[in-house]
Amino acid sequence: MDRDWANLPKHLLDSVVETLVLPSHYVRFSLVCKSWYSVAKDNKNKHVRMTAPMLLIYSGKKDYWNLYNIDSNKVLDLQVRVPNKRLCGSSKGWLIFVDRNDMDKNFGVTLVNPFFRVKGRREKANSFIRLPPLMPPGWEKWFKRCEEYVFKATISADPILNPEDCIVTVIHLERLQLAFIRLGKDTTWTYMDERDNIVLGCQMIEEVIKIEDTFYAVNYSNKLYTFDVNSQSYSNVQLVVPENEPIGLIKRYIFEGEGKSLLMVQRYMKYEGDDYKRVTKKFRVFELNSHKGEWVEKSSLGDIALFVGDNSSISVLPSNLSGCQSNCIYFNHDCDHILCLSAPHDFGIYNVVDQSFLETYPAHVKKLMKRSWGLLPIWVIPTMYLQLVEYNVSYVYHAMYAYFDRNNVALRGLAKFFKESSEEERGHAEKLMEYQVFISE
């Protein structure tokens, strides 16, 4: 009797997913059949936390960037083609920057997927997504310096695979206020302007994240706001934690912890020496107590490693990775509105329990950093869906090859074209698979 593997009950497949410990195992599970892929997609957060982010470093050559794999301590033997502009966000495997339109005399936000733009390979047509112009009150004075206008940006879902769930949120000057746009639904941005009494005081925001259906935003004085994005605009804006401003030069990052909890990391910095270089001195970790409306300090991150910078903060489980350490914060030199006139230098690893700084990047990576002069590195995390997209396209091309190669159709030229295209896409998927296996060893 044949076993119907494709129609196993979902609760059994969920149990199988719980036993997977390596990213490569997760990808292979996803490729079994459509129903298994659906279960893998429902459990995508587990896979994300099994994959270490890579560090994107500007190569010094126009529009080309290197990728450093912290898990294997190696720079990958490939480069990606990304405009040499300040990157104001990295989320769900996509990079975000502001681009000026000289013809229309405005500027807008652009999303780019670096893994669709590998040097030496054919670039994907959808690797760039240009959004409508960003024009809140007072934007005109920033036209020539538009790359500085967005402090930080994030997306709530992959814009290609889940466009209906993708909301792009930016923190923009001059008062670090919020604006958002829903892909495929909105033709203009929605600005959460302080003139609206609902969000009076919702400014000086440092980071925004989305957990389930709710957005969370933290500002310079530790205030925490929540809001929802509905079919018309935004609603249910609430001040969850009141002002509690600490002393000193501090940056704040928020991220999702275990069990949908919300955590905040404070980064304490100083500017030292005649050259006024920024130096990170320590970190503190807090967890939200929503019942009391306060931040509660923690002495440990638990079995988590955190990656912070201009990217959306990323937490992973080092127990599944060989090169990452739990209870550590991997931090980059990121934007703080102080002009960076030298190569990135304020980066490292901080052990939360010991309150100590560990050895940072190896010499060959520091050498790359020196070439990047003024363009800051950023964490970017590939997802399993890159492999799945490549495989799915390969299958479609192969089906078209089989059709045109039939004797009753006999269009050999088209058949040859689709066969070669299928092999190319499959090759891309296998290269990505090799990378997943490589970082798992």
Secondary structure, 3 states (H helix, E strand, C coil): CCCCHHHCCHHHHHHHHHHCCCHHHHHHHHCCCHHHHHHHHHCHHHHHCCCCCEEEEECCCCCEEEEEECCCCEEEEEEEECCCCCEEEEECCEEEEEEEECCCCEEEEEEECHHHCECCCCCCCCCEEEEEECCCCCHHHHHHHHHHCEEEEEECCCCCCCHHHCEEEEEECCCCEEEEEECCCCCCCEEECCCCHHHCCCCCEEEEEEECCEEEEEECCCCEEEEEECCCCEEEEEEEECCCCCCCEEEEEEEECHHHCEEEEEEEEEEECCCCEEEEEEEEEEEEECCCCEEEEECCCCCCEEEECCCCCEEECHHHCCCCCCCEEEECCCCCCCCCCCCCCCCEEEECCCCEEECCCCHHHHHHHHHCCCCCCEEECCCCHHHHHHHHHHHHHHHHHHHHCCCCCCCHHHHHHHHHHHHHHHHHHHHHHHHHHHHHC
